[in-house]
Amino acid sequence: MRNGTNLVITSAEASPSTEETTWSLTGAFIGFLSWLLALGIPFLIYGPNTLFFFLYTWPFFLALLPVAVIVGIALHSLLRGRLLFSCIATVLAVALMFGILFLWLMG
């Protein structure tokens, strides 16, 4: 037999009384919807000829999809889950990213 002592495990810390909520799903949904909205803005400005422009540049705009989702998550959590403010901020940020990319590609 080996000499050993019994260890008594006690809970020194009480569990936190308030749970922290995560806003990742709502922020991701807002980011995706603002990406779709920003994708439609060039069609409103330039009409159906935008399809010919997107024919060769679609990878650039597709690459903005995960960026828009992450921006939505980040802004929604930074604004502490305020839905209206995070929607407005995310739509403005994603539209600005799309506008900068669109103007850069147009040359």
MMTF fields as JSON, N, C-alpha, C and O atoms, coordinates in Angstrom:
{
  "mmtfVersion": "1.0.0",
  "mmtfProducer": "UNKNOWN",
  "numBonds": 427,
  "numAtoms": 428,
  "numGroups": 107,
  "numChains": 1,
  "numModels": 1,
  "chainsPerModel": [1],
  "groupsPerChain": [107],
  "chainIdList": ["A"],
  "bondAtomList": [4, 2, 8, 6, 12, 10, 16, 14, 20, 18, 24, 22, 28, 26, 32, 30, 36, 34, 40, 38, 44, 42, 48, 46, 52, 50, 56, 54, 60, 58, 64, 62, 68, 66, 72, 70, 76, 74, 80, 78, 84, 82, 88, 86, 92, 90, 96, 94, 100, 98, 104, 102, 108, 106, 112, 110, 116, 114, 120, 118, 124, 122, 128, 126, 132, 130, 136, 134, 140, 138, 144, 142, 148, 146, 152, 150, 156, 154, 160, 158, 164, 162, 168, 166, 172, 170, 176, 174, 180, 178, 184, 182, 188, 186, 192, 190, 196, 194, 200, 198, 204, 202, 208, 206, 212, 210, 216, 214, 220, 218, 224, 222, 228, 226, 232, 230, 236, 234, 240, 238, 244, 242, 248, 246, 252, 250, 256, 254, 260, 258, 264, 262, 268, 266, 272, 270, 276, 274, 280, 278, 284, 282, 288, 286, 292, 290, 296, 294, 300, 298, 304, 302, 308, 306, 312, 310, 316, 314, 320, 318, 324, 322, 328, 326, 332, 330, 336, 334, 340, 338, 344, 342, 348, 346, 352, 350, 356, 354, 360, 358, 364, 362, 368, 366, 372, 370, 376, 374, 380, 378, 384, 382, 388, 386, 392, 390, 396, 394, 400, 398, 404, 402, 408, 406, 412, 410, 416, 414, 420, 418, 424, 422],
  "bondOrderList": [1, 1, 1, 1, 1, 1, 1, 1, 1, 1, 1, 1, 1, 1, 1, 1, 1, 1, 1, 1, 1, 1, 1, 1, 1, 1, 1, 1, 1, 1, 1, 1, 1, 1, 1, 1, 1, 1, 1, 1, 1, 1, 1, 1, 1, 1, 1, 1, 1, 1, 1, 1, 1, 1, 1, 1, 1, 1, 1, 1, 1, 1, 1, 1, 1, 1, 1, 1, 1, 1, 1, 1, 1, 1, 1, 1, 1, 1, 1, 1, 1, 1, 1, 1, 1, 1, 1, 1, 1, 1, 1, 1, 1, 1, 1, 1, 1, 1, 1, 1, 1, 1, 1, 1, 1, 1],
  "groupList": [{"groupName": "MET", "atomNameList": ["N", "CA", "C", "O"], "elementList": ["N", "C", "C", "O"], "formalChargeList": [0, 0, 0, 0], "bondAtomList": [1, 0, 2, 1, 3, 2], "bondOrderList": [1, 1, 2], "singleLetterCode": "M", "chemCompType": "L-PEPTIDE LINKING"}, {"groupName": "ARG", "atomNameList": ["N", "CA", "C", "O"], "elementList": ["N", "C", "C", "O"], "formalChargeList": [0, 0, 0, 0], "bondAtomList": [1, 0, 2, 1, 3, 2], "bondOrderList": [1, 1, 2], "singleLetterCode": "R", "chemCompType": "L-PEPTIDE LINKING"}, {"groupName": "ASN", "atomNameList": ["N", "CA", "C", "O"], "elementList": ["N", "C", "C", "O"], "formalChargeList": [0, 0, 0, 0], "bondAtomList": [1, 0, 2, 1, 3, 2], "bondOrderList": [1, 1, 2], "singleLetterCode": "N", "chemCompType": "L-PEPTIDE LINKING"}, {"groupName": "GLY", "atomNameList": ["N", "CA", "C", "O"], "elementList": ["N", "C", "C", "O"], "formalChargeList": [0, 0, 0, 0], "bondAtomList": [1, 0, 2, 1, 3, 2], "bondOrderList": [1, 1, 2], "singleLetterCode": "G", "chemCompType": "PEPTIDE LINKING"}, {"groupName": "THR", "atomNameList": ["N", "CA", "C", "O"], "elementList": ["N", "C", "C", "O"], "formalChargeList": [0, 0, 0, 0], "bondAtomList": [1, 0, 2, 1, 3, 2], "bondOrderList": [1, 1, 2], "singleLetterCode": "T", "chemCompType": "L-PEPTIDE LINKING"}, {"groupName": "LEU", "atomNameList": ["N", "CA", "C", "O"], "elementList": ["N", "C", "C", "O"], "formalChargeList": [0, 0, 0, 0], "bondAtomList": [1, 0, 2, 1, 3, 2], "bondOrderList": [1, 1, 2], "singleLetterCode": "L", "chemCompType": "L-PEPTIDE LINKING"}, {"groupName": "VAL", "atomNameList": ["N", "CA", "C", "O"], "elementList": ["N", "C", "C", "O"], "formalChargeList": [0, 0, 0, 0], "bondAtomList": [1, 0, 2, 1, 3, 2], "bondOrderList": [1, 1, 2], "singleLetterCode": "V", "chemCompType": "L-PEPTIDE LINKING"}, {"groupName": "ILE", "atomNameList": ["N", "CA", "C", "O"], "elementList": ["N", "C", "C", "O"], "formalChargeList": [0, 0, 0, 0], "bondAtomList": [1, 0, 2, 1, 3, 2], "bondOrderList": [1, 1, 2], "singleLetterCode": "I", "chemCompType": "L-PEPTIDE LINKING"}, {"groupName": "SER", "atomNameList": ["N", "CA", "C", "O"], "elementList": ["N", "C", "C", "O"], "formalChargeList": [0, 0, 0, 0], "bondAtomList": [1, 0, 2, 1, 3, 2], "bondOrderList": [1, 1, 2], "singleLetterCode": "S", "chemCompType": "L-PEPTIDE LINKING"}, {"groupName": "ALA", "atomNameList": ["N", "CA", "C", "O"], "elementList": ["N", "C", "C", "O"], "formalChargeList": [0, 0, 0, 0], "bondAtomList": [1, 0, 2, 1, 3, 2], "bondOrderList": [1, 1, 2], "singleLetterCode": "A", "chemCompType": "L-PEPTIDE LINKING"}, {"groupName": "GLU", "atomNameList": ["N", "CA", "C", "O"], "elementList": ["N", "C", "C", "O"], "formalChargeList": [0, 0, 0, 0], "bondAtomList": [1, 0, 2, 1, 3, 2], "bondOrderList": [1, 1, 2], "singleLetterCode": "E", "chemCompType": "L-PEPTIDE LINKING"}, {"groupName": "PRO", "atomNameList": ["N", "CA", "C", "O"], "elementList": ["N", "C", "C", "O"], "formalChargeList": [0, 0, 0, 0], "bondAtomList": [1, 0, 2, 1, 3, 2], "bondOrderList": [1, 1, 2], "singleLetterCode": "P", "chemCompType": "L-PEPTIDE LINKING"}, {"groupName": "TRP", "atomNameList": ["N", "CA", "C", "O"], "elementList": ["N", "C", "C", "O"], "formalChargeList": [0, 0, 0, 0], "bondAtomList": [1, 0, 2, 1, 3, 2], "bondOrderList": [1, 1, 2], "singleLetterCode": "W", "chemCompType": "L-PEPTIDE LINKING"}, {"groupName": "PHE", "atomNameList": ["N", "CA", "C", "O"], "elementList": ["N", "C", "C", "O"], "formalChargeList": [0, 0, 0, 0], "bondAtomList": [1, 0, 2, 1, 3, 2], "bondOrderList": [1, 1, 2], "singleLetterCode": "F", "chemCompType": "L-PEPTIDE LINKING"}, {"groupName": "TYR", "atomNameList": ["N", "CA", "C", "O"], "elementList": ["N", "C", "C", "O"], "formalChargeList": [0, 0, 0, 0], "bondAtomList": [1, 0, 2, 1, 3, 2], "bondOrderList": [1, 1, 2], "singleLetterCode": "Y", "chemCompType": "L-PEPTIDE LINKING"}, {"groupName": "HIS", "atomNameList": ["N", "CA", "C", "O"], "elementList": ["N", "C", "C", "O"], "formalChargeList": [0, 0, 0, 0], "bondAtomList": [1, 0, 2, 1, 3, 2], "bondOrderList": [1, 1, 2], "singleLetterCode": "H", "chemCompType": "L-PEPTIDE LINKING"}, {"groupName": "CYS", "atomNameList": ["N", "CA", "C", "O"], "elementList": ["N", "C", "C", "O"], "formalChargeList": [0, 0, 0, 0], "bondAtomList": [1, 0, 2, 1, 3, 2], "bondOrderList": [1, 1, 2], "singleLetterCode": "C", "chemCompType": "L-PEPTIDE LINKING"}],
  "groupTypeList": [0, 1, 2, 3, 4, 2, 5, 6, 7, 4, 8, 9, 10, 9, 8, 11, 8, 4, 10, 10, 4, 4, 12, 8, 5, 4, 3, 9, 13, 7, 3, 13, 5, 8, 12, 5, 5, 9, 5, 3, 7, 11, 13, 5, 7, 14, 3, 11, 2, 4, 5, 13, 13, 13, 5, 14, 4, 12, 11, 13, 13, 5, 9, 5, 5, 11, 6, 9, 6, 7, 6, 3, 7, 9, 5, 15, 8, 5, 5, 1, 3, 1, 5, 5, 13, 8, 16, 7, 9, 4, 6, 5, 9, 6, 9, 5, 0, 13, 3, 7, 5, 13, 5, 12, 5, 0, 3],
  "groupIdList": [1, 2, 3, 4, 5, 6, 7, 8, 9, 10, 11, 12, 13, 14, 15, 16, 17, 18, 19, 20, 21, 22, 23, 24, 25, 26, 27, 28, 29, 30, 31, 32, 33, 34, 35, 36, 37, 38, 39, 40, 41, 42, 43, 44, 45, 46, 47, 48, 49, 50, 51, 52, 53, 54, 55, 56, 57, 58, 59, 60, 61, 62, 63, 64, 65, 66, 67, 68, 69, 70, 71, 72, 73, 74, 75, 76, 77, 78, 79, 80, 81, 82, 83, 84, 85, 86, 87, 88, 89, 90, 91, 92, 93, 94, 95, 96, 97, 98, 99, 100, 101, 102, 103, 104, 105, 106, 107],
  "secStructList": [7, 7, 7, 7, 7, 7, 7, 7, 7, 7, 7, 7, 1, 7, 7, 7, 1, 1, 7, 7, 7, 7, 7, 2, 2, 2, 2, 2, 2, 2, 2, 2, 2, 2, 2, 2, 2, 2, 2, 2, 2, 2, 2, 2, 2, 2, 4, 4, 4, 2, 2, 2, 2, 2, 2, 2, 2, 2, 2, 2, 2, 2, 2, 2, 2, 2, 2, 2, 2, 2, 2, 2, 2, 2, 2, 2, 2, 2, 6, 6, 6, 7, 2, 2, 2, 2, 2, 2, 2, 2, 2, 2, 2, 2, 2, 2, 2, 2, 2, 2, 2, 2, 2, 2, 2, 2, 7],
  "xCoordList": [0.832, 0.0, 0.873, 1.952, 0.39, 1.173, 0.588, -0.616, 1.476, 1.032, 0.465, 1.099, -0.652, -1.273, -2.259, -2.723, -2.558, -3.541, -4.761, -4.681, -5.851, -7.081, -7.135, -6.888, -7.458, -7.606, -9.074, -9.946, -9.318, -10.678, -10.814, -10.078, -11.754, -11.961, -13.126, -14.251, -12.83, -13.877, -14.006, -13.056, -15.179, -15.342, -15.051, -15.833, -13.914, -13.498, -14.265, -14.568, -14.579, -15.288, -16.729, -17.014, -17.606, -19.004, -19.182, -18.465, -20.127, -20.356, -20.866, -21.547, -20.539, -20.97, -22.493, -23.168, -22.999, -24.454, -25.034, -26.179, -24.265, -24.763, -24.012, -22.786, -24.765, -24.141, -23.872, -24.692, -22.723, -22.414, -23.03, -22.862, -23.738, -24.366, -23.433, -22.604, -23.585, -22.811, -23.742, -24.901, -23.206, -24.005, -23.493, -23.703, -22.834, -22.197, -23.208, -23.012, -24.275, -25.231, -25.986, -26.144, -26.446, -27.166, -26.251, -26.651, -25.024, -24.066, -23.688, -23.519, -23.551, -23.237, -24.39, -24.172, -25.605, -26.776, -26.865, -27.185, -26.587, -26.593, -25.492, -25.708, -24.308, -23.212, -23.543, -23.228, -24.182, -24.546, -25.605, -25.507, -26.61, -27.643, -27.096, -27.518, -26.172, -25.589, -24.679, -24.53, -24.064, -23.288, -24.209, -23.889, -25.357, -26.321, -26.852, -27.018, -27.113, -27.584, -26.52, -26.82, -25.285, -24.199, -23.939, -23.496, -24.203, -24.051, -25.102, -24.861, -26.245, -27.301, -27.185, -27.825, -26.387, -26.263, -25.708, -26.242, -24.661, -24.209, -25.268, -25.278, -26.165, -27.249, -28.227, -28.785, -28.434, -29.316, -28.699, -29.409, -27.38, -26.713, -26.473, -26.799, -25.899, -25.462, -26.396, -26.204, -27.375, -28.328, -27.813, -26.88, -28.424, -28.075, -26.677, -26.187, -26.033, -24.671, -23.659, -22.514, -24.077, -23.203, -22.833, -21.773, -23.689, -23.39, -22.122, -21.355, -21.882, -20.667, -19.432, -18.363, -19.589, -18.487, -18.211, -17.057, -19.29, -19.122, -18.618, -18.144, -18.714, -18.279, -16.801, -16.408, -15.988, -14.55, -14.086, -12.975, -14.902, -14.449, -15.168, -15.009, -15.962, -16.722, -15.86, -16.331, -14.596, -13.838, -13.527, -13.441, -13.36, -13.092, -14.295, -14.147, -15.476, -16.676, -17.05, -17.605, -16.752, -16.986, -16.041, -16.401, -14.848, -13.895, -14.35, -13.897, -15.232, -15.753, -16.847, -17.237, -17.34, -18.393, -17.933, -18.599, -16.811, -16.412, -15.997, -16.148, -15.477, -15.114, -16.375, -16.39, -17.421, -18.681, -19.304, -19.868, -19.209, -19.757, -18.97, -19.563, -17.658, -16.836, -17.062, -17.093, -17.22, -17.531, -18.88, -19.044, -19.842, -21.148, -21.071, -21.699, -20.303, -20.139, -19.421, -19.826, -18.363, -17.57, -18.38, -18.376, -19.07, -19.832, -21.022, -21.373, -21.641, -22.777, -22.341, -23.064, -21.169, -20.705, -20.121, -20.235, -19.494, -18.98, -20.096, -19.938, -21.212, -22.348, -23.274, -24.399, -22.801, -23.471, -24.869, -25.803, -24.989, -26.23, -27.358, -28.495, -27.09, -28.138, -28.389, -27.551, -29.524, -29.803, -29.864, -29.291, -30.532, -30.695, -29.358, -29.033, -28.583, -27.291, -26.315, -25.558, -26.331, -25.408, -25.806, -24.936, -27.1, -27.536, -27.078, -26.543, -27.285, -26.897, -25.39, -24.911, -24.637, -23.17, -22.619, -21.681, -23.189, -22.707, -23.027, -22.182, -24.231, -24.596, -23.702, -23.254, -23.442, -22.568, -21.134, -20.501, -20.621, -19.244, -19.082, -18.107, -20.028, -19.933, -20.161, -19.492, -21.082, -21.298, -20.068, -19.731, -19.409, -18.172, -17.076, -16.333, -16.967, -15.981, -16.286, -15.381, -17.551, -17.943, -17.668, -17.165, -17.994, -17.771, -16.302, -15.934, -15.47, -14.029, -13.512, -12.735, -13.927, -13.487, -14.026, -13.308, -15.276, -15.865, -15.162, -14.875, -14.888, -14.195, -12.748, -12.228, -12.109, -10.734, -10.683, -9.779, -11.658, -11.687, -12.103, -11.688, -12.915, -13.334, -12.18, -12.18, -11.212, -9.978, -9.85, -8.807],
  "yCoordList": [-1.181, 0.0, 1.238, 1.279, 2.186, 3.403, 4.441, 4.486, 5.262, 6.326, 7.473, 7.918, 7.925, 9.035, 9.744, 9.208, 10.922, 11.686, 11.934, 12.019, 12.044, 12.344, 13.837, 14.673, 14.146, 15.547, 15.924, 15.222, 17.028, 17.52, 18.689, 19.672, 18.569, 19.623, 20.478, 20.004, 21.73, 22.666, 23.721, 24.019, 24.269, 25.347, 26.658, 27.131, 27.227, 28.468, 29.648, 30.604, 29.581, 30.681, 30.266, 29.149, 31.191, 30.933, 31.175, 31.973, 30.489, 30.681, 32.105, 32.672, 32.679, 34.055, 34.145, 33.28, 35.208, 35.347, 35.797, 35.474, 36.536, 36.973, 36.228, 36.117, 35.734, 35.04, 36.038, 36.91, 35.894, 36.748, 36.139, 34.953, 36.962, 36.464, 36.678, 37.588, 35.834, 36.001, 36.483, 36.077, 37.355, 37.934, 37.507, 38.215, 36.382, 36.033, 35.667, 36.025, 34.971, 34.568, 35.77, 35.896, 36.64, 37.82, 38.738, 39.273, 38.924, 39.763, 39.172, 39.906, 37.848, 37.203, 37.352, 37.571, 37.236, 37.403, 38.836, 39.048, 39.807, 41.21, 41.448, 42.153, 40.862, 41.013, 40.409, 40.992, 39.235, 38.599, 39.409, 39.591, 39.893, 40.694, 42.012, 42.471, 42.616, 43.855, 43.586, 44.453, 42.4, 42.028, 41.889, 42.362, 41.235, 41.109, 42.465, 42.712, 43.333, 44.668, 45.453, 46.129, 45.351, 46.059, 45.471, 46.188, 44.197, 43.588, 44.107, 44.154, 44.492, 45.006, 46.478, 46.942, 47.221, 48.656, 48.968, 49.867, 48.281, 48.586, 48.326, 48.988, 47.366, 47.128, 48.297, 48.624, 48.921, 50.083, 51.285, 52.082, 51.417, 52.574, 52.384, 53.263, 51.231, 51.022, 50.142, 50.027, 49.532, 48.725, 47.326, 46.847, 46.668, 45.275, 45.086, 43.957, 46.145, 46.006, 45.654, 45.316, 45.734, 45.367, 43.891, 43.499, 43.078, 41.645, 41.399, 40.495, 42.174, 42.016, 42.404, 41.814, 43.39, 43.787, 42.705, 42.396, 42.128, 41.077, 39.769, 38.897, 39.625, 38.397, 38.125, 36.974, 39.162, 38.998, 39.377, 39.024, 40.075, 40.564, 39.905, 40.352, 38.844, 38.238, 37.696, 37.692, 37.227, 36.745, 37.839, 37.573, 39.069, 40.163, 40.421, 40.627, 40.406, 40.668, 39.471, 39.637, 38.275, 37.092, 37.06, 36.558, 37.588, 37.635, 38.594, 38.486, 39.522, 40.431, 39.798, 40.371, 38.629, 37.982, 37.632, 38.027, 36.899, 36.629, 37.885, 37.963, 38.86, 40.128, 40.823, 41.36, 40.816, 41.444, 40.72, 41.36, 39.402, 38.642, 38.943, 39.113, 39.009, 39.315, 40.746, 41.007, 41.673, 43.054, 43.116, 43.855, 42.346, 42.31, 41.771, 42.31, 40.707, 40.138, 41.129, 41.332, 41.737, 42.657, 43.891, 44.286, 44.494, 45.697, 45.381, 46.184, 44.23, 43.87, 43.609, 43.94, 43.022, 42.793, 44.065, 44.272, 44.923, 46.183, 47.133, 47.915, 47.063, 47.906, 47.236, 47.687, 46.162, 45.434, 44.946, 44.997, 44.481, 43.849, 44.786, 44.338, 46.075, 47.009, 46.796, 47.131, 46.248, 45.769, 46.9, 46.777, 47.974, 49.06, 49.713, 49.931, 50.027, 50.673, 49.755, 50.203, 48.482, 47.563, 47.317, 47.135, 47.309, 47.168, 48.36, 48.193, 49.548, 50.753, 50.81, 51.105, 50.53, 50.597, 49.533, 49.798, 48.33, 47.253, 47.535, 47.326, 48.004, 48.322, 49.434, 49.365, 50.446, 51.53, 51.057, 51.44, 50.23, 49.749, 48.833, 48.949, 47.929, 47.0, 47.735, 47.437, 48.676, 49.461, 50.295, 50.47, 50.803, 51.549, 50.648, 51.054, 49.424, 48.473, 48.125, 48.077, 47.885, 47.581, 48.764, 48.594, 49.962, 51.153, 51.378, 51.71, 51.197, 51.363, 50.325, 50.658, 49.067, 48.017, 48.258, 48.067, 48.672, 48.901, 50.054, 49.963, 51.128, 52.254, 51.909, 52.38, 51.091, 50.683, 49.817, 49.964, 48.909, 48.04, 48.802, 48.448, 49.841, 50.628, 51.485, 51.916, 51.718, 52.326, 53.773, 54.318],
  "zCoordList": [0.0, 0.0, 0.0, 0.591, -0.648, -0.729, 0.219, 0.469, 0.73, 1.631, 0.802, -0.155, 1.141, 0.412, 1.3, 2.306, 0.919, 1.689, 0.825, -0.4, 1.479, 0.757, 0.451, 1.32, -0.776, -1.16, -1.089, -1.601, -0.452, -0.339, -1.31, -1.224, -2.222, -3.208, -2.741, -2.584, -2.528, -2.128, -3.205, -3.928, -3.294, -4.27, -3.559, -2.734, -3.899, -3.271, -3.845, -3.132, -5.136, -5.774, -6.043, -6.473, -5.778, -6.114, -7.613, -8.217, -8.184, -9.614, -9.85, -8.995, -11.004, -11.249, -11.318, -11.877, -10.735, -10.673, -12.001, -12.317, -12.777, -14.08, -15.17, -15.147, -16.103, -17.22, -18.332, -18.62, -18.943, -20.075, -21.315, -21.597, -22.042, -23.256, -24.433, -24.438, -25.411, -26.627, -27.72, -27.806, -28.548, -29.607, -30.973, -31.958, -31.049, -32.308, -33.388, -34.549, -33.044, -34.077, -34.637, -35.851, -33.768, -34.238, -35.034, -36.069, -34.555, -35.277, -36.622, -37.596, -36.689, -37.963, -38.94, -40.131, -38.448, -39.309, -39.831, -41.001, -38.986, -39.407, -40.436, -41.421, -40.215, -41.168, -42.523, -43.56, -42.517, -43.783, -44.523, -45.736, -43.809, -44.454, -44.99, -46.052, -44.276, -44.783, -45.975, -46.836, -46.047, -47.235, -48.441, -49.531, -48.242, -49.335, -49.777, -50.972, -48.827, -49.153, -49.924, -50.909, -49.462, -50.148, -51.526, -52.424, -51.711, -53.023, -53.992, -55.198, -53.491, -54.349, -54.687, -55.63, -53.942, -54.189, -55.581, -56.232, -56.086, -57.459, -58.521, -59.559, -58.274, -59.222, -59.246, -60.294, -58.099, -58.05, -58.75, -59.362, -58.663, -59.255, -60.747, -61.544, -61.133, -62.514, -63.335, -64.546, -62.738, -63.475, -63.781, -63.136, -64.769, -65.054, -65.654, -65.701, -66.106, -66.637, -65.552, -65.852, -64.306, -63.197, -63.248, -62.758, -63.83, -63.938, -64.742, -64.409, -65.788, -66.57, -65.759, -65.918, -64.9, -64.024, -62.984, -62.686, -62.431, -61.433, -62.036, -61.308, -63.341, -63.988, -63.726, -63.537, -63.713, -63.509, -62.108, -61.711, -61.37, -60.063, -58.893, -57.757, -59.135, -58.051, -56.911, -55.774, -57.15, -55.978, -54.957, -53.758, -55.441, -54.503, -53.6, -52.396, -54.191, -53.409, -52.545, -51.458, -53.019, -52.2, -51.001, -49.936, -51.171, -50.063, -48.965, -47.826, -49.292, -48.276, -47.412, -46.395, -47.804, -47.012, -45.594, -44.637, -45.417, -44.022, -43.271, -42.052, -43.992, -43.336, -42.835, -41.728, -43.638, -43.231, -42.04, -41.153, -42.014, -40.895, -39.62, -38.555, -39.719, -38.538, -38.067, -36.865, -39.008, -38.632, -37.93, -36.96, -38.415, -37.752, -36.342, -35.431, -36.155, -34.813, -33.9, -32.755, -34.408, -33.589, -33.192, -32.027, -34.148, -33.823, -32.925, -32.061, -33.117, -32.276, -30.835, -29.896, -30.664, -29.293, -28.681, -27.473, -29.497, -28.958, -28.544, -27.606, -29.238, -28.889, -27.884, -27.672, -27.268, -26.183, -26.568, -25.768, -27.793, -28.21, -28.556, -28.706, -28.689, -29.107, -30.589, -31.426, -30.899, -32.249, -33.269, -34.351, -32.957, -33.924, -34.244, -35.411, -33.21, -33.438, -34.16, -35.022, -33.813, -34.469, -35.921, -36.773, -36.215, -37.612, -38.441, -39.538, -37.922, -38.657, -38.844, -39.939, -37.783, -37.876, -38.815, -39.567, -38.78, -39.647, -41.109, -41.979, -41.384, -42.769, -43.311, -44.456, -42.506, -42.96, -43.185, -44.169, -42.282, -42.423, -43.632, -44.374, -43.831, -44.956, -46.275, -47.265, -46.306, -47.524, -47.861, -49.032, -46.846, -47.079, -47.632, -48.525, -47.109, -47.643, -49.099, -49.933, -49.399, -50.773, -51.682, -52.792, -51.219, -52.039, -52.34, -53.466, -51.338, -51.554, -52.531, -53.426, -52.378, -53.303, -54.707, -55.689, -54.808, -56.117, -56.83, -58.024, -56.109, -56.729, -57.093, -58.105, -56.27, -56.574, -57.827, -58.65, -57.973, -59.144, -60.403, -61.506, -60.243, -61.412, -61.933, -63.086, -61.072, -61.504, -61.437, -61.8]
}
